């Protein structure tokens, strides 16, 4: 794969602005957090201490995909202590972390961060492709307009010659 396909030569400054700029993202953040928390509480009997942060990771990735990086980071930072507090034994208490707790936290941080970087890269590339399409379309329309102007001038010159 050529290097230019991974990193295009033209840099669009607003390609990082792919996320919607609405206040709905904060309501979506709260809803995703509550849904992840409720699902984990409902399945706590079956899961026990396994996968304490799985639903929070999925909620973070969904929020990031639809609403951008900043709400996803806020959700991830909110989810980590909540998941550790409620779903890691001893439940509903903070104890000094042991090796397993540190491994859970590192696993959550690493996996969530890797997926967030990938989503950010792909969403920026998608938005950049849409911008390139709009640029190409506007240039095409300008070309058609200038061609129509040229044809009209040629027609007028031929009419005057006759």
Residue frames as a rotation matrix with the C-alpha (Angstrom) as fourth column:
UNK 1
0.586 0.810 0.000 0.00
0.810 -0.586 0.000 0.00
0.000 0.000 -1.000 0.00
UNK 2
-0.146 -0.674 0.724 1.52
0.594 -0.645 -0.480 3.33
0.791 0.360 0.495 -1.01
UNK 3
-0.682 -0.233 -0.694 2.27
0.721 -0.378 -0.581 5.89
-0.127 -0.896 0.426 1.68
UNK 4
-0.955 0.286 0.077 0.09
-0.253 -0.924 0.288 8.50
0.153 0.255 0.955 -0.01
UNK 5
-0.197 0.939 -0.283 -3.06
0.046 0.297 0.954 6.46
0.979 0.175 -0.101 0.48
UNK 6
-0.008 0.155 -0.988 -2.58
0.957 0.288 0.037 6.44
0.291 -0.945 -0.150 4.23
UNK 7
-0.032 -0.091 -0.995 -1.60
0.542 -0.839 0.059 10.11
-0.840 -0.537 0.076 4.45
UNK 8
0.586 0.312 0.748 -2.93
0.811 -0.234 -0.537 12.23
0.008 0.921 -0.390 1.59
UNK 9
-0.455 -0.859 0.235 -0.73
0.869 -0.486 -0.092 15.02
0.193 0.163 0.968 0.29
UNK 10
-0.353 0.424 0.834 -3.46
-0.078 -0.902 0.425 17.63
0.932 0.085 0.351 0.65
UNK 11
-0.778 0.095 -0.621 -4.24
0.625 0.208 -0.752 18.54
0.058 -0.974 -0.221 4.24
UNK 12
-0.061 0.827 0.559 -7.72
0.180 -0.542 0.821 19.81
0.982 0.150 -0.116 4.99
UNK 13
-0.838 -0.380 0.392 -7.73
-0.257 -0.360 -0.897 21.69
0.482 -0.852 0.204 8.26
UNK 14
-0.262 0.816 0.515 -11.37
-0.962 -0.176 -0.210 21.07
-0.081 -0.550 0.831 9.02
UNK 15
-0.105 0.191 -0.976 -11.18
-0.376 0.901 0.217 17.31
0.921 0.390 -0.023 8.45
UNK 16
-0.873 -0.228 -0.431 -10.95
0.283 0.482 -0.829 16.92
0.397 -0.846 -0.357 12.21
UNK 17
-0.772 0.630 0.089 -14.30
-0.555 -0.598 -0.578 18.66
-0.311 -0.496 0.811 12.61
UNK 18
-0.751 0.464 -0.469 -16.35
-0.129 0.594 0.794 15.66
0.647 0.657 -0.387 11.55
UNK 19
-0.690 0.490 -0.533 -18.27
0.724 0.464 -0.511 15.37
-0.003 -0.738 -0.675 14.83
UNK 20
0.127 0.815 0.566 -21.63
0.611 -0.514 0.603 17.12
0.782 0.269 -0.563 15.08
UNK 21
-0.897 -0.433 0.085 -21.60
0.235 -0.631 -0.739 20.30
0.374 -0.643 0.668 17.15
UNK 22
0.048 0.967 0.251 -24.89
-0.225 -0.234 0.946 19.90
0.973 -0.102 0.206 18.94
UNK 23
-0.375 -0.107 0.921 -25.87
-0.914 -0.127 -0.386 19.67
0.158 -0.986 -0.051 22.56
UNK 24
0.703 0.671 -0.237 -27.47
-0.647 0.741 0.178 16.31
0.295 0.028 0.955 21.87
UNK 25
0.069 -0.759 -0.648 -24.06
-0.149 0.634 -0.759 14.67
0.986 0.149 -0.069 22.36
UNK 26
-0.764 -0.347 0.545 -24.19
-0.555 -0.079 -0.828 15.28
0.331 -0.935 -0.132 26.10
UNK 27
0.188 0.886 0.423 -27.64
-0.938 0.290 -0.189 13.72
-0.290 -0.362 0.886 26.36
UNK 28
0.685 -0.012 -0.728 -26.36
-0.411 0.819 -0.400 10.80
0.602 0.573 0.556 24.28
UNK 29
-0.443 -0.894 -0.058 -23.38
-0.351 0.233 -0.907 10.48
0.825 -0.382 -0.417 26.62
UNK 30
-0.547 0.303 0.780 -25.67
-0.819 0.001 -0.574 10.29
-0.175 -0.953 0.247 29.66
UNK 31
0.569 0.818 -0.089 -28.01
-0.813 0.542 -0.215 7.84
-0.127 0.195 0.973 27.92
UNK 32
0.372 -0.504 -0.780 -25.13
-0.331 0.712 -0.619 5.60
0.867 0.488 0.098 26.81
UNK 33
-0.699 -0.640 0.319 -23.68
-0.494 0.110 -0.862 5.60
0.516 -0.761 -0.393 30.32
UNK 34
-0.240 0.690 0.683 -27.03
-0.887 0.129 -0.443 4.70
-0.394 -0.712 0.581 31.88
UNK 35
0.704 0.493 -0.511 -27.74
-0.680 0.676 -0.285 1.99
0.204 0.548 0.811 29.32
UNK 36
-0.044 -0.811 -0.583 -24.30
-0.285 0.570 -0.771 0.43
0.958 0.132 -0.256 29.86
UNK 37
-0.762 -0.228 0.606 -24.74
-0.621 -0.007 -0.784 0.62
0.183 -0.974 -0.136 33.63
UNK 38
0.144 0.909 0.390 -28.23
-0.914 0.273 -0.299 -0.90
-0.378 -0.314 0.871 33.54
UNK 39
0.634 0.048 -0.772 -27.17
-0.524 0.760 -0.384 -3.70
0.568 0.648 0.507 31.18
UNK 40
-0.412 -0.869 -0.275 -24.20
-0.276 0.406 -0.871 -4.53
0.869 -0.283 -0.407 33.37
UNK 41
-0.619 0.255 0.743 -26.36
-0.772 -0.024 -0.635 -4.48
-0.144 -0.967 0.212 36.52
UNK 42
0.500 0.862 -0.081 -28.95
-0.856 0.478 -0.195 -6.76
-0.129 0.167 0.978 34.88
UNK 43
0.690 -0.273 -0.670 -26.28
-0.205 0.814 -0.543 -9.21
0.694 0.512 0.506 33.73
UNK 44
-0.035 -0.768 0.639 -24.24
-0.921 -0.224 -0.319 -9.02
0.388 -0.600 -0.700 36.93
UNK 45
0.457 0.271 0.847 -25.60
-0.665 0.737 0.123 -12.35
-0.591 -0.620 0.517 38.18
UNK 46
0.977 -0.062 0.202 -24.44
0.177 0.765 -0.619 -14.16
-0.116 0.641 0.759 35.04
UNK 47
0.583 -0.787 0.200 -21.15
-0.002 -0.248 -0.969 -12.29
0.812 0.565 -0.146 34.54
UNK 48
0.728 -0.323 -0.605 -20.02
0.676 0.187 0.713 -11.86
-0.117 -0.928 0.355 38.12
UNK 49
0.425 -0.625 -0.655 -16.60
0.010 -0.720 0.694 -10.16
-0.905 -0.301 -0.299 38.23
UNK 50
-0.336 -0.550 0.765 -15.82
0.775 0.300 0.556 -11.02
-0.535 0.780 0.326 34.61
UNK 51
-0.458 0.051 0.887 -15.82
0.764 -0.488 0.423 -8.22
0.455 0.871 0.184 32.05
UNK 52
-0.111 0.465 -0.878 -16.62
0.835 -0.436 -0.336 -5.41
-0.539 -0.770 -0.340 34.50
UNK 53
-0.263 -0.092 -0.960 -16.00
-0.121 -0.984 0.128 -2.68
-0.957 0.150 0.248 31.90
UNK 54
-0.715 -0.064 0.697 -17.18
0.598 0.461 0.656 -4.33
-0.363 0.885 -0.291 28.68
UNK 55
0.242 0.909 0.341 -20.48
0.970 -0.219 -0.104 -2.49
-0.020 0.356 -0.934 28.33
UNK 56
0.602 -0.103 -0.792 -18.82
0.178 -0.949 0.259 0.80
-0.779 -0.297 -0.553 29.24
UNK 57
-0.557 -0.830 -0.019 -16.23
0.082 -0.078 0.994 0.24
-0.826 0.552 0.111 26.51
UNK 58
-0.493 0.453 0.743 -18.95
0.869 0.294 0.397 -0.42
-0.039 0.842 -0.538 23.96
UNK 59
0.614 0.744 -0.266 -20.87
0.743 -0.658 -0.124 2.67
-0.267 -0.122 -0.956 25.07
UNK 60
0.174 -0.652 -0.738 -17.72
0.004 -0.749 0.662 4.77
-0.985 -0.118 -0.128 24.79
UNK 61
-0.777 -0.518 0.356 -17.06
0.310 0.177 0.934 3.53
-0.547 0.837 0.023 21.26
UNK 62
-0.069 0.835 0.546 -20.63
0.996 0.027 0.086 4.16
0.057 0.550 -0.833 20.12
UNK 63
0.711 0.295 -0.638 -20.56
0.430 -0.901 0.063 7.68
-0.556 -0.319 -0.767 21.55
UNK 64
-0.216 -0.880 -0.423 -17.21
-0.030 -0.427 0.904 8.31
-0.976 0.207 0.066 19.88
UNK 65
-0.671 -0.038 0.740 -18.41
0.679 0.370 0.634 7.04
-0.298 0.928 -0.223 16.51
UNK 66
0.107 0.854 0.509 -21.50
0.946 -0.245 0.212 9.25
0.305 0.459 -0.834 16.46
UNK 67
0.910 0.414 -0.020 -20.59
0.387 -0.832 0.397 12.27
0.148 -0.369 -0.917 18.61
UNK 68
0.566 -0.739 0.366 -16.84
-0.293 -0.595 -0.749 12.73
0.771 0.317 -0.553 18.59
UNK 69
-0.157 -0.836 -0.526 -13.75
0.330 0.458 -0.826 12.39
0.931 -0.303 0.204 20.70
UNK 70
-0.711 -0.230 0.664 -14.40
-0.435 -0.598 -0.673 14.71
0.552 -0.768 0.326 23.63
UNK 71
0.270 0.847 0.457 -17.71
-0.940 0.131 0.314 13.15
0.207 -0.515 0.832 24.78
UNK 72
0.681 -0.065 -0.729 -16.13
-0.029 0.993 -0.116 9.71
0.731 0.101 0.674 24.43
UNK 73
-0.443 -0.891 -0.099 -13.20
0.164 0.028 -0.986 10.68
0.881 -0.454 0.133 26.64
UNK 74
-0.468 0.362 0.806 -15.58
-0.829 -0.496 -0.259 12.09
0.306 -0.789 0.532 29.23
UNK 75
0.642 0.758 -0.117 -17.61
-0.693 0.639 0.333 8.87
0.327 -0.132 0.936 29.14
UNK 76
0.335 -0.598 -0.728 -14.49
0.213 0.801 -0.560 6.72
0.918 0.033 0.396 29.45
UNK 77
-0.703 -0.639 0.312 -13.25
-0.107 -0.338 -0.935 8.72
0.703 -0.691 0.169 32.42
UNK 78
-0.162 0.746 0.647 -16.67
-0.976 -0.217 0.006 8.46
0.145 -0.630 0.763 34.07
UNK 79
0.672 0.519 -0.529 -17.03
-0.525 0.837 0.155 4.76
0.523 0.174 0.835 33.33
UNK 80
-0.140 -0.832 -0.536 -13.71
-0.071 0.549 -0.833 3.57
0.988 -0.079 -0.136 34.71
UNK 81
-0.882 -0.221 0.417 -14.27
-0.418 -0.047 -0.907 4.37
0.220 -0.974 -0.051 38.40
UNK 82
0.037 0.973 0.227 -17.95
-0.994 0.059 -0.088 3.41
-0.099 -0.222 0.970 38.17
UNK 83
0.564 0.161 -0.810 -17.17
-0.462 0.875 -0.148 0.00
0.685 0.457 0.568 36.70
UNK 84
-0.472 -0.801 -0.368 -14.36
-0.022 0.428 -0.904 -0.67
0.882 -0.418 -0.220 39.15
UNK 85
-0.752 0.203 0.627 -16.47
-0.655 -0.328 -0.680 0.44
0.068 -0.923 0.380 42.12
UNK 86
0.129 0.967 0.219 -19.60
-0.959 0.178 -0.220 -1.53
-0.252 -0.182 0.951 41.25
UNK 87
0.849 0.376 -0.371 -18.41
-0.507 0.776 -0.375 -4.63
0.147 0.506 0.850 39.43
UNK 88
-0.041 -0.890 -0.454 -14.98
-0.215 0.452 -0.866 -5.60
0.976 0.063 -0.210 40.79
UNK 89
0.754 0.333 -0.566 -14.89
0.417 0.424 0.804 -7.57
0.508 -0.842 0.181 44.04
UNK 90
-0.582 0.697 -0.419 -15.21
0.728 0.216 -0.651 -6.48
-0.363 -0.684 -0.633 46.78
UNK 91
-0.214 0.602 0.770 -18.27
0.784 -0.365 0.503 -4.82
0.583 0.711 -0.393 45.32
UNK 92
0.650 0.561 0.512 -19.29
0.290 -0.806 0.515 -1.26
0.702 -0.187 -0.687 46.20
UNK 93
0.841 -0.463 -0.279 -16.00
0.136 -0.318 0.938 -0.39
-0.523 -0.827 -0.205 47.82
UNK 94
0.678 -0.732 -0.065 -12.61
-0.397 -0.291 -0.870 0.96
0.618 0.616 -0.488 46.96
UNK 95
0.853 -0.516 0.075 -9.74
0.248 0.528 0.812 -1.19
-0.459 -0.674 0.579 48.16
UNK 96
0.055 -0.891 -0.451 -6.06
-0.644 -0.376 0.666 -0.75
-0.763 0.254 -0.595 47.40
UNK 97
0.697 0.290 -0.656 -5.61
-0.715 0.357 -0.601 -2.13
0.060 0.888 0.456 43.88
UNK 98
0.259 -0.615 0.745 -3.96
-0.113 0.746 0.656 -5.50
-0.959 -0.254 0.123 43.42
UNK 99
-0.742 -0.670 -0.005 -2.37
-0.118 0.123 0.985 -6.94
-0.660 0.732 -0.170 40.29
UNK 100
-0.482 0.642 0.596 -5.68
0.854 0.497 0.155 -8.06
-0.197 0.584 -0.788 38.78
UNK 101
0.521 0.693 -0.498 -7.23
0.577 -0.716 -0.392 -4.64
-0.629 -0.083 -0.773 39.28
UNK 102
-0.031 -0.625 -0.780 -4.32
-0.354 -0.723 0.593 -2.92
-0.935 0.294 -0.199 37.61
UNK 103
-0.874 -0.259 0.411 -4.50
0.225 0.533 0.816 -5.40
-0.430 0.805 -0.408 34.75
UNK 104
0.004 0.958 0.285 -8.23
0.947 0.088 -0.307 -4.67
-0.320 0.271 -0.908 34.31
UNK 105
0.565 0.181 -0.805 -7.62
0.131 -0.983 -0.129 -0.93
-0.815 -0.033 -0.579 34.26
UNK 106
-0.432 -0.805 -0.407 -4.72
-0.387 -0.242 0.890 -1.22
-0.815 0.542 -0.207 31.81
UNK 107
-0.708 0.260 0.657 -6.78
0.619 0.677 0.398 -3.54
-0.341 0.688 -0.640 29.62
UNK 108
0.387 0.918 -0.091 -9.70
0.794 -0.382 -0.474 -1.09
-0.470 0.111 -0.876 29.60
UNK 109
0.398 -0.295 -0.869 -7.48
-0.207 -0.951 0.228 1.91
-0.894 0.089 -0.439 28.88
UNK 110
-0.659 -0.753 -0.005 -5.47
-0.201 0.170 0.965 0.14
-0.725 0.636 -0.263 26.15
UNK 111
-0.566 0.487 0.665 -8.39
0.776 0.586 0.232 -1.41
-0.277 0.648 -0.710 24.30
UNK 112
0.518 0.811 -0.273 -10.57
0.681 -0.584 -0.441 1.68
-0.517 0.043 -0.855 24.52
UNK 113
0.202 -0.521 -0.829 -7.74
-0.285 -0.841 0.459 3.97
-0.937 0.143 -0.319 23.44
UNK 114
-0.796 -0.524 0.304 -6.78
0.091 0.394 0.915 1.77
-0.599 0.756 -0.266 20.47
UNK 115
-0.238 0.792 0.561 -10.37
0.958 0.288 -0.001 1.61
-0.162 0.537 -0.827 19.22
UNK 116
0.606 0.462 -0.648 -10.83
0.412 -0.879 -0.241 5.35
-0.680 -0.121 -0.723 19.76
UNK 117
-0.279 -0.779 -0.562 -7.72
-0.304 -0.483 0.821 6.11
-0.911 0.400 -0.102 17.72
UNK 118
-0.836 -0.003 0.549 -8.98
0.452 0.562 0.692 3.88
-0.311 0.827 -0.468 14.92
UNK 119
0.194 0.973 0.128 -12.44
0.942 -0.149 -0.300 5.42
-0.273 0.179 -0.945 14.97
UNK 120
0.424 -0.074 -0.903 -10.97
0.058 -0.992 0.108 8.91
-0.904 -0.098 -0.417 14.97
UNK 121
-0.649 -0.743 -0.164 -8.71
-0.176 -0.063 0.982 8.12
-0.740 0.666 -0.089 12.01
UNK 122
-0.697 0.420 0.581 -11.52
0.705 0.552 0.446 6.50
-0.133 0.720 -0.681 10.01
UNK 123
0.393 0.888 -0.237 -14.07
0.813 -0.457 -0.361 9.22
-0.429 -0.051 -0.902 10.73
UNK 124
0.127 -0.429 -0.894 -11.58
-0.188 -0.896 0.403 11.93
-0.974 0.117 -0.194 9.75
UNK 125
-0.874 -0.459 0.162 -10.81
0.032 0.278 0.960 10.06
-0.485 0.844 -0.228 6.53
UNK 126
-0.285 0.861 0.421 -14.53
0.945 0.325 -0.026 9.71
-0.159 0.391 -0.907 5.82
UNK 127
0.566 0.488 -0.665 -15.15
0.450 -0.858 -0.247 13.40
-0.691 -0.159 -0.705 6.42
UNK 128
-0.270 -0.757 -0.595 -12.12
-0.279 -0.530 0.801 14.34
-0.922 0.382 -0.068 4.34
UNK 129
-0.817 0.036 0.576 -13.42
0.506 0.525 0.684 12.21
-0.278 0.850 -0.447 1.46
UNK 130
0.251 0.965 0.071 -16.75
0.932 -0.221 -0.288 14.04
-0.262 0.138 -0.955 1.66
UNK 131
0.412 -0.176 -0.894 -14.91
-0.002 -0.981 0.193 17.37
-0.911 -0.078 -0.405 1.56
UNK 132
-0.706 -0.708 -0.023 -12.88
-0.078 0.045 0.996 16.25
-0.704 0.705 -0.087 -1.46
UNK 133
-0.431 0.646 0.630 -16.11
0.887 0.433 0.162 15.24
-0.168 0.628 -0.760 -3.19
UNK 134
0.591 0.693 -0.412 -17.65
0.624 -0.717 -0.311 18.66
-0.511 -0.073 -0.857 -2.56
UNK 135
-0.015 -0.694 -0.720 -14.49
-0.247 -0.695 0.675 20.39
-0.969 0.188 -0.161 -3.83
UNK 136
-0.853 -0.321 0.411 -14.48
0.255 0.431 0.866 18.26
-0.455 0.843 -0.286 -6.98
UNK 137
-0.049 0.925 0.378 -18.18
0.980 0.117 -0.160 18.89
-0.192 0.362 -0.912 -7.58
UNK 138
0.608 0.265 -0.749 -17.81
0.252 -0.958 -0.134 22.66
-0.753 -0.107 -0.649 -7.20
UNK 139
-0.409 -0.813 -0.415 -14.84
-0.286 -0.318 0.904 22.69
-0.867 0.488 -0.102 -9.58
UNK 140
-0.709 0.230 0.666 -16.82
0.646 0.591 0.483 20.66
-0.283 0.773 -0.568 -12.09
UNK 141
0.391 0.920 -0.028 -19.73
0.857 -0.375 -0.354 23.11
-0.336 0.115 -0.935 -11.90
UNK 142
0.336 -0.354 -0.873 -17.35
-0.142 -0.935 0.324 26.05
-0.931 0.015 -0.364 -12.34
UNK 143
-0.759 -0.630 0.165 -15.84
0.013 0.239 0.971 24.30
-0.651 0.739 -0.173 -15.37
UNK 144
-0.312 0.738 0.598 -19.30
0.936 0.348 0.059 23.75
-0.164 0.578 -0.799 -16.87
UNK 145
0.617 0.548 -0.565 -20.18
0.502 -0.827 -0.254 27.38
-0.606 -0.127 -0.785 -16.23
UNK 146
-0.062 -0.711 -0.701 -17.01
-0.340 -0.645 0.684 28.66
-0.938 0.281 -0.202 -17.87
UNK 147
-0.820 -0.175 0.545 -17.55
0.378 0.548 0.746 26.30
-0.429 0.818 -0.384 -20.82
UNK 148
0.159 0.951 0.267 -21.08
0.955 -0.080 -0.285 27.64
-0.249 0.300 -0.921 -21.24
UNK 149
0.539 -0.043 -0.841 -19.73
0.042 -0.996 0.078 31.21
-0.841 -0.077 -0.535 -21.12
UNK 150
-0.551 -0.820 -0.156 -17.09
-0.197 -0.054 0.979 30.36
-0.811 0.570 -0.131 -23.74
UNK 151
-0.602 0.397 0.693 -19.70
0.762 0.544 0.350 28.76
-0.238 0.739 -0.630 -26.01
UNK 152
0.512 0.826 -0.235 -21.99
0.726 -0.563 -0.395 31.79
-0.458 0.031 -0.888 -25.66
UNK 153
0.206 -0.526 -0.825 -19.14
-0.251 -0.844 0.474 34.16
-0.946 0.110 -0.306 -26.57
UNK 154
-0.809 -0.511 0.289 -18.20
0.093 0.374 0.923 32.05
-0.580 0.774 -0.255 -29.60
UNK 155
-0.190 0.837 0.513 -21.84
0.956 0.277 -0.099 31.98
-0.225 0.472 -0.852 -30.71
UNK 156
0.635 0.411 -0.655 -22.12
0.354 -0.907 -0.226 35.76
-0.687 -0.088 -0.722 -30.35
UNK 157
-0.255 -0.811 -0.527 -18.90
-0.332 -0.438 0.835 36.29
-0.908 0.388 -0.158 -32.33
UNK 158
-0.807 -0.014 0.591 -20.14
0.477 0.575 0.665 34.02
-0.349 0.818 -0.457 -35.13
UNK 159
0.249 0.964 0.099 -23.50
0.905 -0.194 -0.379 35.85
-0.346 0.184 -0.920 -35.21
UNK 160
0.481 -0.130 -0.867 -21.69
-0.051 -0.991 0.120 39.19
-0.875 -0.014 -0.484 -35.57
UNK 161
-0.614 -0.789 -0.031 -19.52
-0.137 0.068 0.988 37.87
-0.778 0.611 -0.150 -38.38
UNK 162
-0.520 0.496 0.696 -22.55
0.820 0.519 0.242 36.88
-0.241 0.696 -0.676 -40.39
